[in-house]
């Protein structure tokens, strides 16, 4: 049992499960077998089955979590590579982002309210479209539950990574820019990783989407939530 | 590689510093990312000094989210009671965001390029209709 709660063992386990999930998806080609989703599900089942607490797992997990911040900084590189084309259309990008941000927050809040979610849950999922550090800060500031926010943010990202391109197709988005931008706006860094797999161009606009939506959500979410009467 | 990691963390550290000094409610990583793009743009650093590490991290971004996702097991009880509202609101809203952002972008872009009376500008970046 000692070995099972050793942080290096837990880190190695996370890597191995993720690699196995990647191989499985490559072999089968099934979109639903998203490696991130699959790893999370397998790890949760394993930990619960073995009676290991999340706090114990996170002794190792936090060293993987640690790389989230540097990885977000690294998104500056694809962004730089597309800078020229971004500068040419500042106005459409900004207006689209503000629309996506405001309508995104209002839609998730109203739908959850309509389906009878509690106030605490609504506040927790309001910033679900933006990357974890931003979303958790907003959630803390408005009175949500940060751990629930983190979980919903990751699920949103996985959903965007799996279904984002299909949704863009259904919405009849024609340009790569609109598609990349909207996927980054709706599903932050996880969606961006899927966009990056298609092409650098999708990826760059997706990083732009996640950045701008992160900024706007941080600035506007508390305001929108108070207008809607939640805080 | 050491230089590359050093530079990357230097930008993150600058982000942390700015947040600590100004108290703005924006995460240090986002500020670090904007600083990195700015530094590349003004040739303060060269792309080749950071590209390898940055591309590696960007291409494996999803993996770093796994522990946060495993955190789901802490709030299983809370979610169980309200699974339906949470799931439906999240899925539908994600769809709405993608459609809205994309439509507004395409619409405004068509208007602005028409204003400049360069109809061809519509697809000047090579992303033609599929």
Interface residues (C-beta under 8 A of the other chain):
Chain A: X14 X18 X35 X36 X37 X39 X40 X43 X44 X47 X48 X54 X57 X58 X61 X62 X64 X65 X67 X68 X69 X70 X71 X72 X73 X74 X75 X76 X77 X78 X79 X80 X83 X85 X88 X89 X91 X92 X93 X95 X96 X97 X99 X100 X103 X104 X107 X108 X109 X111 X112 X115 X116 X117 X118 X121 X125 X128 X129 X131 X132 X133 X134 X137 X138 X141 X145 X147 X148 X150 X151 X152 X153 X154 X155 X156 X157 X158 X159 X160 X161 X163 X164 X167 X168 X171 X173 X174 X175 X176 X177 X178 X179 X181 X182 X183 X185 X186 X187 X189 X190 X192 X193 X194 X196 X197 X201 X203 X207 X209 X211 X214 X215 X218 X219
Chain B: X8 X9 X11 X12 X15 X25 X26 X27 X28 X29 X30 X32 X33 X34 X35 X36 X37 X40 X41 X47 X50 X51 X53 X54 X55 X57 X58 X59 X60 X61 X62 X63 X64 X65 X66 X67 X68 X69 X70 X71 X72 X73 X74 X75 X78 X79 X82 X84 X85 X86 X88 X89 X90 X91 X92 X93 X94 X95 X96 X97 X98 X99 X100 X101 X102 X103 X104 X105 X106 X108 X109 X112 X123 X124 X125 X127 X129 X130
